[in-house]
Amino acid sequence: MEEATVRAYYLERAAHAQFVATVFGEINWTDDKEAEEKAKRIFTDKKLLSKWNTLLRMLAKKEAR
């Protein structure tokens, strides 16, 4: 569940960034090899857990308001 949530979070951010980028012009896409290398760096167990914990803190802070 943690990994799926973090991936969904990043997907939503990427979709938003892509939308904003299209407003300003043509998008330069990352090639497949570079995208795979980035994914290996971003989606390590340690980084996924760290982002999961960050999202939990953000949610707790929002609910405390």
C-alpha positions in Angstrom: 0.0 0.0 0.0 2.8 2.4 0.8 4.5 2.0 -2.5 1.3 2.3 -4.5 0.4 5.5 -2.6 3.8 7.1 -3.1 3.8 6.2 -6.8 0.3 7.7 -7.2 1.5 10.8 -5.4 4.4 11.1 -7.9 2.1 10.4 -10.8 -0.3 13.1 -9.8 2.6 15.6 -9.5 4.0 14.5 -12.9 0.6 15.0 -14.5 0.3 18.4 -13.1 3.8 19.4 -14.2 3.0 18.1 -17.7 -0.2 20.1 -17.9 1.6 23.3 -16.8 4.4 22.6 -19.3 2.0 22.3 -22.2 0.7 25.7 -21.4 4.1 27.2 -22.0 5.0 25.3 -25.2 6.4 22.0 -26.5 7.4 19.3 -24.0 10.9 17.6 -24.2 10.4 14.0 -23.3 12.9 11.9 -21.4 14.1 8.9 -23.4 13.3 5.4 -22.1 16.8 4.7 -20.9 17.0 7.9 -18.9 13.5 7.4 -17.5 14.5 3.9 -16.3 17.7 5.2 -14.6 15.7 7.9 -12.9 13.1 5.4 -11.6 15.9 3.3 -10.1 17.1 6.3 -8.2 13.7 7.5 -7.1 12.0 4.3 -6.1 14.5 2.7 -3.7 13.0 1.1 -0.6 14.5 3.8 1.6 13.2 6.7 -0.5 9.7 5.2 -0.8 9.5 4.8 3.0 10.8 8.3 3.5 8.2 9.8 1.2 5.5 7.6 2.7 6.4 8.9 6.2 6.4 12.5 4.8 2.9 12.0 3.3 1.7 10.6 6.7 3.0 13.7 8.5 1.4 16.0 5.9 -1.9 14.2 6.3 -1.7 14.4 10.1 -0.9 18.1 10.0 -3.9 18.7 7.6 -6.3 16.8 9.8 -5.1 18.7 12.9 -6.4 22.0 11.4 
